[in-house]
Amino acid sequence: MKSINKIIKEETILLKIKKKSDISFWHYQILGLLSFFTNNSHDYFIITNRRIIIEIKGEIIINQEYSDFKKLNFNALNDTLKFSNKENIEQTIALQKLRLSYEEIQYIKSVLT
């Protein structure tokens, strides 16, 4: 989260979802129950007034600027977010890695509409 704060320090957060990071099967298998109880990392999905950021297991995997908040389009059926970047090129981001719950999907839909 520290790296995200450096990126967005002068931006307004419009949407923020914080989830506990998923433990992979192999990581759980090797370290046993210890890894299940010591998992303190979180995944973040943040939309500010200028950019979209996704951080998974402490690594920023998406940091994209967009042109217009009103043109953000969330498809709940396949967990994708469509937007136009600064060069007005349409792009799509897949949100499957975040494992969004029904409540989180409804929250995203309410903020983006």
C-alpha positions as CSV (number, residue, x, y, z in Angstrom):
1,M,0.0,0.0,0.0
2,K,3.0,2.3,0.5
3,S,3.8,2.2,-3.2
4,I,0.2,3.0,-4.1
5,N,0.2,6.0,-1.7
6,K,3.3,7.4,-3.4
7,I,1.6,7.1,-6.8
8,I,-1.8,8.7,-5.8
9,K,-0.7,11.1,-3.1
10,E,-2.4,14.1,-4.9
11,E,-5.4,12.3,-6.4
12,T,-8.9,11.7,-5.0
13,I,-9.9,8.1,-4.4
14,L,-13.3,7.4,-5.9
15,L,-13.4,3.6,-5.4
16,K,-11.3,1.4,-3.1
17,I,-11.6,-2.3,-2.5
18,K,-9.3,-4.1,-0.1
19,K,-9.2,-7.9,0.0
20,K,-7.1,-10.4,1.9
21,S,-4.6,-12.0,-0.5
22,D,-5.3,-15.5,-1.7
23,I,-2.9,-18.3,-0.7
24,S,-2.0,-20.6,-3.6
25,F,-2.3,-24.3,-3.2
26,W,1.5,-25.0,-3.4
27,H,2.3,-22.3,-0.9
28,Y,-0.3,-23.7,1.5
29,Q,0.8,-27.2,0.9
30,I,4.5,-26.5,1.6
31,L,4.1,-24.3,4.7
32,G,0.9,-26.0,6.1
33,L,-1.4,-24.2,8.4
34,L,1.3,-21.7,9.3
35,S,0.9,-20.0,6.0
36,F,-2.8,-19.8,6.4
37,F,-2.6,-18.0,9.7
38,T,0.3,-15.7,8.9
39,N,-1.1,-14.4,5.6
40,N,-1.2,-10.6,6.3
41,S,-1.0,-9.3,2.7
42,H,-3.9,-7.6,0.9
43,D,-5.0,-7.0,-2.6
44,Y,-6.2,-3.6,-3.6
45,F,-8.4,-2.3,-6.4
46,I,-8.4,1.5,-6.5
47,I,-9.9,4.0,-9.0
48,T,-8.9,7.6,-8.5
49,N,-9.9,10.7,-10.4
50,R,-7.1,10.0,-12.9
51,R,-6.0,6.3,-12.8
52,I,-6.9,2.7,-12.1
53,I,-4.6,0.7,-9.8
54,I,-4.6,-3.0,-9.0
55,E,-2.1,-4.4,-6.5
56,I,-2.0,-8.2,-5.9
57,K,0.3,-9.7,-3.2
58,G,2.2,-6.4,-2.7
59,E,3.0,-6.0,-6.5
60,I,1.3,-3.3,-8.6
61,I,0.1,-5.2,-11.7
62,I,-2.0,-2.5,-13.3
63,N,-1.4,1.3,-13.1
64,Q,-3.3,2.9,-16.0
65,E,-4.4,6.5,-16.5
66,Y,-7.8,7.0,-18.1
67,S,-9.4,10.0,-19.8
68,D,-12.9,10.3,-18.5
69,F,-14.5,8.7,-15.4
70,K,-17.9,8.8,-17.0
71,K,-16.7,6.5,-19.8
72,L,-15.6,3.7,-17.3
73,N,-17.7,0.6,-18.1
74,F,-17.8,-2.4,-15.7
75,N,-19.1,-5.7,-17.1
76,A,-20.2,-7.8,-14.1
77,L,-20.8,-11.0,-16.1
78,N,-17.1,-11.5,-16.9
79,D,-15.5,-9.0,-14.4
80,T,-13.9,-6.7,-16.9
81,L,-13.5,-2.9,-16.8
82,K,-13.4,-0.9,-20.1
83,F,-12.0,2.6,-20.4
84,S,-10.3,5.0,-22.7
85,N,-6.7,5.8,-21.9
86,K,-5.1,9.3,-22.3
87,E,-4.6,8.7,-26.0
88,N,-8.4,7.8,-26.4
89,I,-7.6,4.1,-27.1
90,E,-10.1,1.8,-25.6
91,Q,-8.7,-0.8,-23.2
92,T,-10.0,-3.6,-21.1
93,I,-8.8,-4.8,-17.7
94,A,-9.7,-8.3,-16.4
95,L,-10.6,-8.3,-12.7
96,Q,-10.7,-12.1,-12.2
97,K,-7.6,-12.1,-10.1
98,L,-9.3,-10.0,-7.4
99,R,-12.0,-12.7,-6.8
100,L,-14.8,-10.1,-6.4
101,S,-17.7,-11.0,-4.2
102,Y,-21.3,-10.2,-5.1
103,E,-21.3,-7.2,-2.7
104,E,-18.1,-5.9,-4.2
105,I,-19.5,-6.2,-7.7
106,Q,-22.6,-4.3,-6.6
107,Y,-20.5,-1.6,-5.0
108,I,-18.4,-1.1,-8.2
109,K,-21.6,-0.9,-10.2
110,S,-23.1,1.7,-7.9
111,V,-20.0,3.9,-8.0
112,L,-19.5,3.7,-11.8
113,T,-23.2,4.4,-12.7
